[in-house]
Amino acid sequence: MKKTTSMLHPLHATVSRRTFIRSGIFLIVLPPLVAGNTYTINTVNGRLPCRQMGTTLVHEHFLVDFIGADKITTDRWKREDVLQRVLPFIQEAKKAGVRTMLDCTPAFLGRDVQLLKMLAEASGINIITNTGYYGAVSNKYLPAWAFTETAEQLAQRWINEFNDGIDGTDVRPGFMKISVDEGSLSPLHTRLITAAGITHLQTGLTICSHTGPAVPAFQQLEVLQQMGVHPSAFVWTHAQNEPDKQQYIKAAKMGAWVSLDGIGWGNIMDDAKNIAMLHRQGLLNRVLISHDAGWYKPGEPNGGSFKGYTVITGELTNQLKQLGLTNKHLKQLLQQNPAEAFGIRVRKLS
């Protein structure tokens, strides 16, 4: 997710992995995917077996408000207006075969779980929300206490949402969404990823980190590994912003999830080629994709422009088939991988 004025896109089981070192890269030997058969995930309407997630979009938005953490309030939008604007796009995605959508809008950027419940109930789509804080954009979207609290204190806030529900509701997060700036990790952003690691070890929630370039991605992985968290608990969000595609391979071989988001914002053939490259490397089972699309913008007439959620099931699918991927590969990419990535369980280094 990136603020833009144009259409150019900016239950708990420990997982054991055998690890080898080749050419300085950790190569993780992964067991066969089981399509999330033994895992579950929290949706806004309760716990769902991952095998029932179906075709899943792992990074979308329904509403985002860039006003800033110090100014945001749900009074800035009317839920019925948002529902009327957003619902047709969700219904379009459902008609195209989508069954589950992860809403990656964090707290203090417009996360509204009551709105998400309305959208889920009106559409019949499984919607999954998050916990965590967004540190990118020079910390504009962090609450005041994020600057002073320890990693343990921040983590306890997120763990409380997992255990007790969000904003006084019974809605529990299905994953974490944090973010860091593009350079080397600052002390504050190191605390965010540390808090995420603590939260994962207590809850089993997967860590999605809006990151982009490889440098902070691997720095975050290093922090997590020092805590004993397996790389498979980490999603390198917006990996497509890293120009060196070899970094995808390195991260995937470590066991991390390489998330190529923003499908449909740029050249779709380039997106397809990146996915096909990882497939040829035998790493398709570490890839996630989504549009990072939407979204209703408070303060703009009728919520502003809106980008839908069907490029992946349409044009991208056609491009991938031209590059040799089969329906079996597409099922892995859009069904098995999300179920494996987000099934709630603690993943430790063994």
C-alpha positions as CSV (number, residue, x, y, z in Angstrom):
1,M,0.0,0.0,0.0
2,K,1.3,3.4,-1.0
3,K,-0.3,6.8,-1.1
4,T,-0.5,7.8,-4.7
5,T,-2.3,10.2,-6.9
6,S,-1.9,8.2,-10.1
7,M,-2.5,4.6,-11.1
8,L,1.2,3.7,-10.9
9,H,1.6,1.7,-7.8
10,P,3.8,3.0,-5.9
11,L,-3.5,-24.8,16.9
12,H,-0.1,-24.0,17.4
13,A,2.4,-26.5,16.2
14,T,6.2,-26.0,15.9
15,V,7.4,-26.4,12.4
16,S,10.6,-28.4,12.0
17,R,12.9,-27.8,9.0
18,R,16.1,-29.4,7.9
19,T,18.7,-26.7,7.1
20,F,21.7,-27.0,4.9
21,I,24.3,-24.3,3.9
22,R,25.2,-24.0,0.3
23,S,27.3,-21.1,-1.0
24,G,26.5,-19.1,2.1
25,I,22.7,-19.4,1.6
26,F,20.5,-21.3,4.0
27,L,18.6,-23.8,1.9
28,I,15.5,-25.0,3.7
29,V,14.2,-28.5,2.8
30,L,10.5,-28.1,3.2
31,P,7.9,-30.9,3.7
32,P,5.2,-31.3,1.0
33,L,2.5,-28.7,1.2
34,V,-0.8,-30.0,2.7
35,A,-3.0,-27.1,1.6
36,G,-3.3,-26.0,5.2
37,N,-5.2,-29.2,6.1
38,T,-4.2,-29.1,9.8
39,Y,-4.2,-25.3,10.2
40,T,-6.8,-22.7,10.9
41,I,-6.9,-18.9,10.5
42,N,-9.0,-16.1,12.1
43,T,-11.4,-14.4,9.9
44,V,-13.6,-11.4,11.0
45,N,-16.4,-14.0,11.4
46,G,-14.4,-16.5,13.4
47,R,-11.9,-19.3,13.0
48,L,-11.7,-21.0,9.5
49,P,-9.9,-24.2,8.5
50,C,-7.2,-23.1,6.0
51,R,-8.3,-25.9,3.6
52,Q,-11.5,-23.8,3.2
53,M,-9.7,-20.6,2.2
54,G,-9.9,-21.4,-1.5
55,T,-8.4,-18.8,-4.0
56,T,-6.9,-16.1,-1.8
57,L,-5.7,-12.6,-2.3
58,V,-3.2,-12.0,0.4
59,H,-2.7,-8.2,0.2
60,E,-5.7,-6.0,-0.5
61,H,-7.3,-2.9,0.9
62,F,-10.9,-1.8,1.3
63,L,-10.4,1.6,3.0
64,V,-7.2,3.5,3.7
65,D,-6.9,6.9,5.4
66,F,-3.5,8.7,5.1
67,I,-4.4,11.5,7.5
68,G,-1.9,10.3,10.1
69,A,-2.1,8.5,13.4
70,D,-2.6,11.7,15.4
71,K,-5.7,12.7,13.4
72,I,-7.4,9.5,12.3
73,T,-10.8,8.5,13.6
74,T,-13.7,6.4,12.3
75,D,-15.8,9.5,12.2
76,R,-14.0,10.4,9.0
77,W,-16.1,7.9,7.0
78,K,-19.6,6.4,7.1
79,R,-19.6,2.6,6.9
80,E,-22.7,2.4,4.8
81,D,-21.1,4.7,2.2
82,V,-18.0,2.6,2.2
83,L,-20.0,-0.6,1.9
84,Q,-21.9,0.7,-1.1
85,R,-18.7,1.8,-2.9
86,V,-16.6,-1.3,-2.2
87,L,-19.0,-4.2,-2.3
88,P,-19.3,-4.4,-6.1
89,F,-15.6,-4.8,-6.4
90,I,-15.6,-7.7,-3.9
91,Q,-18.5,-9.3,-5.6
92,E,-16.6,-9.0,-8.9
93,A,-13.7,-10.8,-7.3
94,K,-15.9,-13.5,-5.9
95,K,-17.5,-14.1,-9.3
96,A,-13.9,-14.6,-10.6
97,G,-13.4,-17.3,-8.1
98,V,-11.9,-15.5,-5.1
99,R,-13.0,-16.9,-1.8
100,T,-10.7,-15.2,0.8
101,M,-9.2,-11.7,1.0
102,L,-6.6,-10.4,3.5
103,D,-7.2,-6.8,4.4
104,C,-3.7,-5.3,4.9
105,T,-4.8,-2.0,6.3
106,P,-3.2,-1.6,9.7
107,A,-4.4,0.2,12.8
108,F,-4.1,4.0,12.5
109,L,-4.4,3.8,8.7
110,G,-8.0,2.9,8.6
111,R,-8.4,-0.6,10.0
112,D,-12.1,-0.8,10.9
113,V,-13.2,-4.3,11.9
114,Q,-16.9,-3.4,12.1
115,L,-16.7,-2.3,8.4
116,L,-14.9,-5.5,7.5
117,K,-17.6,-7.6,9.1
118,M,-20.2,-5.7,7.1
119,L,-18.3,-6.4,3.9
120,A,-17.8,-10.1,4.7
121,E,-21.5,-10.6,5.6
122,A,-22.7,-8.8,2.5
123,S,-20.4,-10.5,0.1
124,G,-19.9,-14.0,1.5
125,I,-16.1,-13.6,1.1
126,N,-13.8,-14.6,4.0
127,I,-12.1,-11.4,5.2
128,I,-9.0,-11.5,7.4
129,T,-7.7,-8.6,9.4
130,N,-4.4,-7.9,11.1
131,T,-2.6,-6.6,14.2
132,G,0.7,-4.6,14.2
133,Y,1.9,-1.1,13.5
134,Y,3.0,0.6,10.2
135,G,6.4,2.3,10.6
136,A,7.1,3.3,7.0
137,V,6.7,6.9,5.7
138,S,8.9,8.2,8.5
139,N,6.6,6.8,11.3
140,K,3.6,9.0,10.3
141,Y,1.2,6.2,11.1
142,L,2.6,5.1,14.4
143,P,0.7,5.9,17.6
144,A,2.5,8.0,20.2
145,W,3.3,5.1,22.5
146,A,5.1,3.2,19.7
147,F,8.0,5.7,20.2
148,T,8.5,5.0,23.9
149,E,7.3,1.5,24.6
150,T,9.6,-1.5,24.6
151,A,9.3,-4.3,22.0
152,E,7.7,-6.4,24.8
153,Q,5.1,-3.8,25.5
154,L,4.2,-3.3,21.9
155,A,4.0,-7.1,21.4
156,Q,1.6,-7.4,24.4
157,R,-0.8,-4.9,22.7
158,W,-0.8,-7.2,19.6
159,I,-1.1,-10.4,21.7
160,N,-4.0,-8.9,23.5
161,E,-5.8,-8.3,20.2
162,F,-5.2,-11.9,19.3
163,N,-6.5,-13.2,22.7
164,D,-9.3,-10.7,23.5
165,G,-10.4,-9.1,20.2
166,I,-9.8,-5.8,18.4
167,D,-11.4,-2.5,19.6
168,G,-13.8,-4.1,22.0
169,T,-15.1,-6.6,19.4
170,D,-14.8,-10.4,19.1
171,V,-12.8,-10.0,15.9
172,R,-9.3,-11.4,16.2
173,P,-6.4,-10.8,13.8
174,G,-5.4,-13.6,11.4
175,F,-1.9,-12.2,10.7
176,M,0.5,-9.3,11.6
177,K,1.1,-6.2,9.4
178,I,4.1,-4.1,10.2
179,S,6.2,-1.9,8.0
180,V,9.7,-0.4,7.9
181,D,11.4,2.3,5.8
182,E,13.5,1.3,2.8
183,G,17.0,1.8,4.2
184,S,18.8,0.0,7.0
185,L,16.6,-0.7,10.0
186,S,16.3,2.2,12.5
187,P,16.2,1.4,16.2
188,L,12.5,2.0,16.2
189,H,11.9,-0.3,13.3
190,T,14.1,-2.9,14.9
191,R,11.8,-2.7,17.8
192,L,8.8,-3.3,15.5
193,I,10.2,-6.4,14.0
194,T,11.3,-7.6,17.5
195,A,7.8,-7.1,18.7
196,A,6.5,-9.0,15.8
197,G,8.8,-11.9,16.6
198,I,7.7,-11.9,20.2
199,T,4.1,-11.9,19.1
200,H,4.6,-14.7,16.6
201,L,6.2,-16.9,19.3
202,Q,3.2,-16.3,21.5
203,T,0.4,-16.5,18.9
204,G,1.6,-18.2,15.8
205,L,0.5,-15.3,13.6
206,T,2.5,-14.8,10.4
207,I,4.4,-11.5,10.0
208,C,3.8,-9.5,6.9
209,S,6.2,-6.6,6.7
210,H,5.8,-3.8,4.1
211,T,9.5,-3.7,3.2
212,G,10.4,-3.4,-0.5
213,P,14.2,-3.5,-1.0
214,A,16.3,-6.5,0.1
215,V,18.5,-4.7,2.7
216,P,15.8,-4.2,5.3
217,A,14.2,-7.5,4.4
218,F,17.3,-9.5,5.3
219,Q,17.9,-7.4,8.3
220,Q,14.5,-8.3,9.6
221,L,15.1,-11.9,8.9
222,E,18.3,-11.7,10.9
223,V,16.5,-10.2,13.9
224,L,13.9,-13.0,13.7
225,Q,16.4,-15.8,13.4
226,Q,18.3,-14.5,16.4
227,M,15.0,-14.8,18.3
228,G,14.6,-18.4,17.1
229,V,11.8,-17.5,14.6
230,H,11.9,-19.6,11.4
231,P,12.0,-17.5,8.2
232,S,8.7,-19.2,7.0
233,A,6.9,-17.0,9.6
234,F,8.0,-13.9,7.6
235,V,6.4,-12.4,4.4
236,W,8.7,-10.1,2.5
237,T,5.9,-7.7,1.3
238,H,6.5,-5.7,-1.8
239,A,9.5,-7.7,-2.8
240,Q,8.8,-6.6,-6.4
241,N,10.5,-3.3,-5.4
242,E,13.9,-5.0,-5.2
243,P,15.6,-4.8,-8.6
244,D,18.0,-7.7,-8.0
245,K,15.8,-10.8,-8.6
246,Q,18.5,-13.0,-7.2
247,Q,17.5,-11.7,-3.8
248,Y,14.1,-13.4,-4.3
249,I,15.9,-16.7,-4.7
250,K,18.0,-16.1,-1.6
251,A,15.1,-15.3,0.6
252,A,12.9,-18.1,-0.8
253,K,15.7,-20.6,-0.2
254,M,16.0,-19.4,3.4
255,G,12.3,-20.4,3.7
256,A,10.8,-16.9,3.8
257,W,7.8,-15.9,1.7
258,V,8.5,-13.7,-1.3
259,S,5.4,-11.6,-1.8
260,L,5.1,-9.9,-5.2
261,D,2.3,-7.3,-4.7
262,G,0.9,-4.6,-6.8
263,I,-0.1,-7.0,-9.6
264,G,-1.9,-4.8,-12.2
265,W,-0.3,-1.5,-11.3
266,G,2.6,-2.0,-13.8
267,N,3.6,-4.3,-16.6
268,I,1.8,-7.6,-16.0
269,M,4.1,-9.5,-18.2
270,D,7.0,-8.5,-16.0
271,D,5.1,-9.7,-13.0
272,A,4.4,-13.0,-14.8
273,K,8.1,-13.4,-15.7
274,N,9.2,-12.9,-12.1
275,I,6.8,-15.6,-11.0
276,A,7.9,-17.9,-13.8
277,M,11.5,-17.4,-12.9
278,L,10.9,-18.5,-9.3
279,H,8.9,-21.5,-10.6
280,R,11.9,-22.5,-12.8
281,Q,14.1,-22.3,-9.7
282,G,11.8,-24.8,-7.9
283,L,10.6,-22.1,-5.5
284,L,7.0,-21.5,-6.5
285,N,6.0,-22.9,-3.1
286,R,7.6,-19.8,-1.5
287,V,5.7,-17.2,-3.6
288,L,2.7,-15.1,-2.7
289,I,1.0,-12.6,-5.0
290,S,-1.7,-9.9,-4.7
291,H,-2.9,-6.6,-6.2
292,D,-2.5,-4.3,-3.2
293,A,-5.6,-2.8,-4.7
294,G,-8.7,-0.8,-3.7
295,W,-9.5,1.5,-1.8
296,Y,-12.0,3.9,-0.4
297,K,-10.3,7.2,0.5
298,P,-12.0,9.3,3.2
299,G,-12.4,12.9,2.3
300,E,-12.6,12.3,-1.5
301,P,-15.9,12.4,-3.4
302,N,-17.5,8.9,-3.3
303,G,-14.2,7.6,-1.8
304,G,-12.1,8.6,-4.8
305,S,-10.9,6.3,-7.6
306,F,-10.9,2.5,-7.0
307,K,-8.9,-0.3,-8.5
308,G,-10.5,-3.7,-8.5
309,Y,-9.3,-7.2,-7.6
310,T,-9.5,-9.3,-10.8
311,V,-6.3,-8.8,-12.7
312,I,-4.7,-11.9,-11.1
313,T,-7.6,-14.2,-11.9
314,G,-7.8,-12.8,-15.4
315,E,-4.9,-11.3,-17.3
316,L,-2.1,-12.5,-15.0
317,T,-3.4,-16.1,-15.1
318,N,-3.4,-16.0,-18.9
319,Q,0.1,-14.7,-19.0
320,L,1.4,-17.3,-16.6
321,K,-0.2,-20.1,-18.7
322,Q,1.6,-18.7,-21.8
323,L,4.9,-19.0,-19.8
324,G,4.2,-22.7,-19.0
325,L,2.4,-22.7,-15.7
326,T,-0.4,-25.1,-15.4
327,N,-3.7,-25.1,-13.4
328,K,-1.9,-27.2,-10.8
329,H,0.8,-24.5,-10.5
330,L,-1.9,-21.8,-10.2
331,K,-3.7,-23.7,-7.5
332,Q,-0.5,-23.8,-5.5
333,L,0.1,-20.1,-6.0
334,L,-3.4,-18.9,-5.1
335,Q,-4.7,-21.6,-2.8
336,Q,-2.0,-23.8,-1.3
337,N,0.6,-21.2,-0.7
338,P,-1.7,-18.7,1.2
339,A,-3.0,-21.6,3.3
340,E,0.5,-22.7,4.2
341,A,1.8,-19.2,4.7
342,F,-1.0,-17.9,7.0
343,G,-2.1,-21.0,8.9
344,I,-1.7,-20.1,12.5
345,R,1.1,-22.0,14.2
346,V,4.4,-21.1,15.8
347,R,7.4,-21.6,13.5
348,K,10.7,-22.0,15.3
349,L,14.2,-22.7,14.1
350,S,15.1,-26.3,14.9
